[in-house]
Amino acid sequence: MELHQLRYFVAVVEEGGFTRAAARLHLSQPGVSAQIRQLERELGQPLLDRSGRRVTVTEVGAAVLGYARTALAAVDGIRHTVDEFTGLLRGRVALGLVSGAALDAFEVPALLADFHDDHPQVEISLTEDTSERMLAALHGGELDLAVIGLAQEEAPPGISLRLVVDQPLVAAVAPGDPLLTPPDRADVPLAELHDRPLISLPRGTGLRGVLERACAQAGIRPRIAFEAAAPEALAQLAARGLGVAVIPALPPGAAADHGLRTLALTDPRPRGRVALAWRTAGPTPAARALLDRLHRALPVPAGGEGGGPAGDHQGLGA
């Protein structure tokens, strides 16, 4: 068994096929396929199912995948340790971002471009997905770092967090909505929305998880009429009178700019939280360098903690 065979196997799984894996590895597709066949013959079991349009792992392959990634990470760690003595940083960092650009003021392209200028030997990949899937990818080693929405108060096992956004959730409605009676009303109990069409982020997002948990506490079942991946889209749907959007609180004047009125949610008072997340076991040196950069660049909520990895959280309070 050779390390390059394990690297080819992991690449095929992550890319979902031999052609894309070969392009990523800068090798020929037949060469990659032949090496994985040789690995399967040595192990005596097929690792990949090639019968569909997309190559997937077999049950044995899924069991082997974690060990293959661990072995490759160990070898990379040896190289990185040696590189630290020469001041050279190399490797690969996979970063995930919550769908919908939850951090409008955070210039992701500029930060990654600056990081690439400082560390040209580090390959960076960026994906956007739901928080639920990104947490699974962090656990599986497919992502090194992620900016996710939090559905729970505490950090998931094996994951460290640093809070970057913490805002109350509000009900956003079009002017003239029945909820705005009397006109000076400032809040609404969540239970009062039990029969209203709600507009929310999709399942798997942190905000949706918070909403569903809050509704359970209020003793109601949310009636989700519309879903959209970006809070901006939720606001636009609500402004058209299509329902009540549950969104993070807007800056002063922003609600009126969108043609909306907002009411604070009460009983309970749910909050939307976004956090920087990484595996507690520790990122690679390249991922640690990007993590340090993110710590410095990402905002800190009022009353929150800043700093670098020394301020890591295993859980988040209210």
ZATIDO-749451 format. One line per field, with one value per residue (C-alpha): residue number from 1; residue in three letters; y, x, z. Coordinates in pm, 1 decimal, always signed. Layout:
N
nr: NUM	...
rest: ALA	...
Y: Y	...
X: X	...
Z: Z	...
This chain:
318
nr: 1	2	3	4	5	6	7	8	9	10	11	12	13	14	15	16	17	18	19	20	21	22	23	24	25	26	27	28	29	30	31	32	33	34	35	36	37	38	39	40	41	42	43	44	45	46	47	48	49	50	51	52	53	54	55	56	57	58	59	60	61	62	63	64	65	66	67	68	69	70	71	72	73	74	75	76	77	78	79	80	81	82	83	84	85	86	87	88	89	90	91	92	93	94	95	96	97	98	99	100	101	102	103	104	105	106	107	108	109	110	111	112	113	114	115	116	117	118	119	120	121	122	123	124	125	126	127	128	129	130	131	132	133	134	135	136	137	138	139	140	141	142	143	144	145	146	147	148	149	150	151	152	153	154	155	156	157	158	159	160	161	162	163	164	165	166	167	168	169	170	171	172	173	174	175	176	177	178	179	180	181	182	183	184	185	186	187	188	189	190	191	192	193	194	195	196	197	198	199	200	201	202	203	204	205	206	207	208	209	210	211	212	213	214	215	216	217	218	219	220	221	222	223	224	225	226	227	228	229	230	231	232	233	234	235	236	237	238	239	240	241	242	243	244	245	246	247	248	249	250	251	252	253	254	255	256	257	258	259	260	261	262	263	264	265	266	267	268	269	270	271	272	273	274	275	276	277	278	279	280	281	282	283	284	285	286	287	288	289	290	291	292	293	294	295	296	297	298	299	300	301	302	303	304	305	306	307	308	309	310	311	312	313	314	315	316	317	318
rest: MET	GLU	LEU	HIS	GLN	LEU	ARG	TYR	PHE	VAL	ALA	VAL	VAL	GLU	GLU	GLY	GLY	PHE	THR	ARG	ALA	ALA	ALA	ARG	LEU	HIS	LEU	SER	GLN	PRO	GLY	VAL	SER	ALA	GLN	ILE	ARG	GLN	LEU	GLU	ARG	GLU	LEU	GLY	GLN	PRO	LEU	LEU	ASP	ARG	SER	GLY	ARG	ARG	VAL	THR	VAL	THR	GLU	VAL	GLY	ALA	ALA	VAL	LEU	GLY	TYR	ALA	ARG	THR	ALA	LEU	ALA	ALA	VAL	ASP	GLY	ILE	ARG	HIS	THR	VAL	ASP	GLU	PHE	THR	GLY	LEU	LEU	ARG	GLY	ARG	VAL	ALA	LEU	GLY	LEU	VAL	SER	GLY	ALA	ALA	LEU	ASP	ALA	PHE	GLU	VAL	PRO	ALA	LEU	LEU	ALA	ASP	PHE	HIS	ASP	ASP	HIS	PRO	GLN	VAL	GLU	ILE	SER	LEU	THR	GLU	ASP	THR	SER	GLU	ARG	MET	LEU	ALA	ALA	LEU	HIS	GLY	GLY	GLU	LEU	ASP	LEU	ALA	VAL	ILE	GLY	LEU	ALA	GLN	GLU	GLU	ALA	PRO	PRO	GLY	ILE	SER	LEU	ARG	LEU	VAL	VAL	ASP	GLN	PRO	LEU	VAL	ALA	ALA	VAL	ALA	PRO	GLY	ASP	PRO	LEU	LEU	THR	PRO	PRO	ASP	ARG	ALA	ASP	VAL	PRO	LEU	ALA	GLU	LEU	HIS	ASP	ARG	PRO	LEU	ILE	SER	LEU	PRO	ARG	GLY	THR	GLY	LEU	ARG	GLY	VAL	LEU	GLU	ARG	ALA	CYS	ALA	GLN	ALA	GLY	ILE	ARG	PRO	ARG	ILE	ALA	PHE	GLU	ALA	ALA	ALA	PRO	GLU	ALA	LEU	ALA	GLN	LEU	ALA	ALA	ARG	GLY	LEU	GLY	VAL	ALA	VAL	ILE	PRO	ALA	LEU	PRO	PRO	GLY	ALA	ALA	ALA	ASP	HIS	GLY	LEU	ARG	THR	LEU	ALA	LEU	THR	ASP	PRO	ARG	PRO	ARG	GLY	ARG	VAL	ALA	LEU	ALA	TRP	ARG	THR	ALA	GLY	PRO	THR	PRO	ALA	ALA	ARG	ALA	LEU	LEU	ASP	ARG	LEU	HIS	ARG	ALA	LEU	PRO	VAL	PRO	ALA	GLY	GLY	GLU	GLY	GLY	GLY	PRO	ALA	GLY	ASP	HIS	GLN	GLY	LEU	GLY	ALA
Y: +0.0	+335.1	+681.3	+811.0	+542.3	+666.0	+1022.7	+921.9	+733.5	+1033.7	+1265.4	+1043.8	+1029.9	+1405.5	+1488.4	+1222.3	+1078.1	+985.3	+1263.6	+1549.0	+1375.1	+1335.3	+1704.4	+1799.0	+1573.3	+1684.5	+1321.7	+1112.3	+953.5	+600.3	+630.6	+724.4	+444.3	+185.2	+281.8	+255.0	-83.6	-196.7	-72.3	-262.2	-583.0	-551.1	-499.2	-766.4	-549.2	-286.9	+61.8	+241.6	+176.0	+261.7	+144.7	+487.3	+816.1	+937.0	+728.6	+658.7	+472.4	+118.8	+24.2	-89.8	+225.7	+445.1	+262.0	+300.5	+668.2	+807.0	+607.9	+720.8	+1085.0	+1036.6	+878.7	+1156.8	+1423.0	+1264.6	+1275.0	+1633.6	+1716.9	+1588.0	+1804.9	+2108.3	+2061.1	+2061.2	+2360.3	+2557.8	+2545.7	+2705.0	+2954.2	+2797.5	+2714.9	+2475.5	+2244.4	+2263.7	+2443.0	+2385.7	+2668.1	+2658.6	+2955.1	+2957.1	+3005.8	+3351.0	+3570.4	+3606.3	+3834.1	+4114.1	+4329.1	+4044.3	+4064.9	+3696.4	+3735.3	+4008.0	+3808.2	+3492.6	+3687.9	+3843.8	+3503.7	+3355.3	+3638.7	+3564.8	+3184.7	+3102.0	+2733.0	+2686.5	+2569.7	+2718.2	+2588.5	+2767.9	+2616.0	+2748.9	+2515.4	+2472.8	+2474.0	+2117.0	+1977.8	+2184.2	+2050.4	+1698.3	+1796.3	+1932.4	+1605.7	+1405.8	+1606.4	+1742.2	+2096.6	+2247.7	+2563.5	+2688.1	+2989.8	+2838.7	+2933.5	+2781.4	+2592.8	+2499.4	+2687.9	+2448.3	+2353.5	+2009.2	+1743.5	+1771.5	+2121.5	+2452.3	+2777.0	+3150.8	+3359.9	+3629.6	+3728.7	+3733.8	+3909.8	+3877.6	+3737.3	+3954.6	+3915.7	+4126.1	+4213.0	+4447.9	+4773.1	+4715.9	+4360.6	+4267.3	+4206.8	+4584.1	+4654.4	+4873.6	+5090.9	+5143.9	+4773.7	+4675.6	+4298.3	+3983.6	+3654.3	+3369.5	+3174.0	+3445.2	+3331.6	+2980.1	+3032.2	+3274.1	+3172.9	+3204.6	+3284.1	+3124.8	+2996.1	+2628.7	+2325.7	+2257.7	+2624.6	+2751.1	+3012.1	+2752.9	+2529.2	+2817.9	+2899.4	+2539.5	+2504.2	+2833.5	+2730.8	+2403.5	+2600.4	+2821.3	+2514.6	+2577.9	+2412.3	+2662.4	+2688.8	+2747.2	+2885.7	+3008.8	+2923.9	+3114.9	+3080.4	+3450.2	+3680.3	+3948.8	+3725.4	+3658.4	+4033.1	+4082.1	+3808.8	+3960.5	+4308.7	+4166.5	+4057.5	+3685.2	+3610.5	+3683.3	+3662.6	+3549.3	+3719.8	+3867.9	+4219.3	+4484.6	+4799.2	+5119.8	+5239.0	+4919.6	+4779.4	+5089.2	+5075.3	+4724.8	+4832.4	+4640.8	+4681.2	+4457.1	+4328.2	+4173.1	+3807.2	+3716.2	+3411.1	+3294.1	+3545.5	+3351.0	+3475.7	+3421.5	+3324.1	+3270.6	+3125.9	+3033.1	+2656.9	+2408.9	+2065.3	+2075.7	+1809.6	+2082.0	+2204.4	+2159.0	+2433.4	+2585.1	+2578.3	+2722.1	+3015.5	+3088.4	+3042.7	+3307.1	+3540.7	+3480.2	+3542.6	+3886.6	+3972.1	+3848.8	+4079.1	+4024.3	+4063.0	+4315.8	+4152.1	+3871.4	+3758.6	+3836.6	+3730.6	+3425.8	+3057.1	+3115.4	+3228.9	+2911.7	+2808.7	+2460.6	+2606.0	+2931.8	+3097.3	+3313.8
X: +0.0	+140.9	+57.4	-13.1	-278.1	-453.1	-429.0	-585.9	-863.3	-950.1	-945.9	-1188.4	-1427.7	-1416.1	-1452.4	-1715.0	-1534.8	-1205.1	-1193.6	-1226.3	-991.9	-729.7	-760.9	-717.1	-412.0	-272.7	-256.8	-415.0	-750.9	-637.5	-337.6	-553.0	-798.6	-521.4	-364.1	-694.7	-763.0	-424.3	-510.0	-842.1	-667.0	-419.7	-699.6	-917.8	-1229.4	-1379.6	-1356.6	-1556.0	-1889.2	-1849.0	-2194.4	-2366.9	-2307.6	-2123.2	-1855.8	-1942.8	-1775.1	-1872.6	-1935.8	-1573.8	-1454.5	-1643.8	-1475.6	-1132.1	-1179.1	-1125.6	-804.0	-678.3	-736.8	-565.7	-260.9	-234.3	-279.5	+2.1	+238.7	+137.6	+196.0	+551.7	+612.6	+455.3	+669.1	+984.5	+857.8	+809.5	+1182.9	+1238.3	+952.6	+757.9	+390.0	+225.4	-75.3	-446.5	-721.7	-1094.0	-1316.9	-1696.3	-1931.9	-2293.3	-2529.4	-2668.0	-2366.5	-2456.2	-2156.0	-2219.4	-1940.4	-1686.8	-1478.8	-1408.5	-1239.6	-1005.9	-907.8	-838.0	-643.1	-424.0	-370.2	-273.4	-26.4	+137.1	+130.2	+137.0	+209.4	-122.6	-413.7	-745.1	-1092.9	-1417.3	-1765.7	-2106.8	-2357.9	-2602.2	-2465.3	-2580.9	-2388.3	-2079.7	-2070.6	-2076.7	-1795.5	-1588.5	-1630.7	-1544.7	-1231.9	-1368.8	-1359.7	-1091.4	-1279.9	-1635.0	-1849.5	-2182.2	-2515.8	-2579.7	-2898.6	-2797.6	-2650.2	-2359.2	-2084.5	-2122.0	-1882.7	-1535.0	-1596.5	-1461.2	-1644.4	-1589.0	-1903.7	-1902.1	-2269.9	-2532.6	-2861.7	-3221.4	-3465.2	-3758.9	-4085.0	-4074.1	-4403.1	-4536.7	-4702.9	-5069.9	-5020.0	-5266.8	-4975.5	-4912.6	-5223.8	-5202.2	-4973.3	-4719.8	-4677.1	-4311.4	-4317.2	-4518.5	-4532.0	-4415.1	-4735.0	-4933.8	-4773.9	-4917.1	-5161.0	-4954.8	-4752.6	-4385.5	-4087.6	-3763.9	-3422.1	-3421.7	-3385.3	-3026.3	-2948.9	-2877.6	-3153.9	-3414.4	-3303.5	-3336.7	-3685.5	-3807.0	-3670.0	-3830.4	-4165.9	-4150.6	-4089.2	-4388.5	-4604.9	-4670.9	-4580.9	-4440.4	-4625.8	-4339.5	-4481.7	-4163.8	-3795.5	-3496.0	-3121.9	-3053.6	-3207.2	-3233.9	-3469.0	-3677.0	-3720.5	-3828.6	-4091.8	-4228.9	-4238.9	-4469.7	-4712.0	-4651.4	-4605.4	-4409.0	-4031.0	-3827.5	-3491.0	-3206.4	-3274.1	-3205.7	-2993.6	-3185.9	-3368.4	-3301.5	-3651.6	-3814.6	-3571.4	-3699.7	-4062.6	-4099.0	-4195.1	-4032.3	-4153.5	-3934.4	-4019.3	-4098.8	-4189.4	-3923.2	-3676.6	-3478.3	-3142.5	-2952.6	-2590.4	-2309.4	-1974.3	-1634.0	-1594.6	-1307.4	-1218.3	-1105.6	-842.6	-654.8	-621.8	-316.5	-51.7	-191.6	-547.2	-422.5	-266.6	-595.5	-782.7	-561.8	-635.3	-1010.1	-995.9	-850.9	-1084.8	-1423.0	-1637.3	-1689.8	-2046.5	-2108.2	-2001.0	-1827.9	-1467.7	-1210.4	-856.2	-706.8	-721.0	-636.4	-996.3	-1144.3	-1489.4	-1617.7	-1964.5	-2151.0	-2363.8	-2665.9
Z: +0.0	-105.9	+25.8	-322.2	-364.9	-50.0	-178.6	-510.9	-329.5	-111.0	-413.5	-609.8	-314.3	-260.0	-628.0	-698.0	-999.0	-1161.0	-1420.5	-1170.3	-926.0	-1198.2	-1286.5	-921.3	-891.3	-1230.7	-1344.1	-1618.5	-1543.9	-1641.4	-1411.0	-1113.1	-1188.8	-1221.4	-888.7	-703.0	-866.6	-739.9	-388.9	-400.3	-511.0	-224.8	+28.1	-125.8	-126.7	-360.6	-214.3	-482.8	-650.9	-1018.4	-1132.7	-1121.8	-1298.6	-989.1	-818.5	-454.2	-169.6	-79.1	+284.1	+311.6	+137.2	+383.9	+672.2	+511.5	+419.4	+769.7	+814.8	+474.7	+563.9	+899.9	+736.5	+479.0	+748.3	+950.8	+653.2	+577.3	+942.9	+917.4	+611.7	+777.9	+1089.6	+878.3	+679.0	+1002.1	+1057.8	+717.2	+749.3	+458.9	+496.0	+252.7	+240.0	+169.9	+364.8	+308.0	+435.1	+449.4	+473.0	+579.6	+286.8	+221.6	+306.3	+673.9	+721.0	+475.1	+616.4	+601.2	+283.0	+221.5	-120.4	+6.0	+314.4	+114.6	-148.2	+121.5	+281.7	-55.9	-114.9	+221.7	+177.3	-196.2	-130.5	+52.5	-164.8	-49.2	-129.6	-41.5	-27.3	+75.3	+236.3	+521.7	+874.4	+936.0	+639.2	+719.0	+1075.4	+931.3	+692.1	+982.0	+1171.4	+858.8	+780.7	+452.2	+594.1	+814.9	+914.7	+874.8	+954.0	+1060.1	+1209.1	+1550.2	+1622.2	+1978.3	+2272.8	+2322.2	+2081.3	+1921.9	+2060.2	+1911.5	+1770.7	+1900.9	+1834.3	+1842.5	+1830.2	+1560.3	+1530.1	+1807.2	+1725.9	+1841.2	+1586.5	+1483.4	+1294.4	+977.3	+807.5	+542.9	+658.2	+727.2	+856.3	+1134.6	+1371.2	+1371.3	+1575.7	+1776.5	+1559.1	+1838.4	+1903.0	+1952.5	+2011.4	+1954.3	+2145.9	+1926.2	+1998.7	+1818.5	+1490.9	+1514.1	+1225.0	+1016.7	+707.1	+803.5	+581.8	+697.9	+601.7	+491.1	+714.6	+810.0	+877.8	+1226.1	+1214.1	+1114.0	+1400.5	+1645.5	+1513.6	+1540.4	+1893.2	+2001.5	+1851.9	+2043.8	+2363.0	+2279.4	+2219.1	+1850.2	+1522.3	+1269.2	+938.6	+694.6	+370.3	+199.3	+228.5	+93.0	+151.0	+216.7	+480.2	+210.5	+11.2	+321.5	+372.0	+10.2	+36.9	+356.9	+202.3	-66.2	+204.1	+155.5	+523.8	+839.0	+791.2	+1089.0	+1045.3	+1251.6	+1378.1	+1113.9	+1165.6	+1239.7	+928.6	+732.7	+789.2	+640.2	+345.9	+273.5	+310.1	+637.5	+999.7	+1259.5	+1594.3	+1860.4	+1927.0	+2287.6	+2494.7	+2421.1	+2277.0	+2013.6	+1894.4	+1570.7	+1627.2	+1378.2	+1481.5	+1345.9	+1393.4	+1373.5	+1506.4	+1867.9	+1793.5	+1611.0	+1252.2	+1032.5	+1044.6	+722.0	+858.9	+1189.5	+1004.7	+826.8	+1154.5	+1314.8	+1023.1	+1058.1	+1432.5	+1365.4	+1076.5	+1196.6	+1413.0	+1783.8	+1917.1	+2193.3	+2516.5	+2327.1	+2336.0	+2072.9	+2028.8	+1869.2	+1939.2	+2305.3	+2341.2	+2191.2	+2316.0	+2385.0	+2435.3	+2402.2	+2669.2	+2611.8
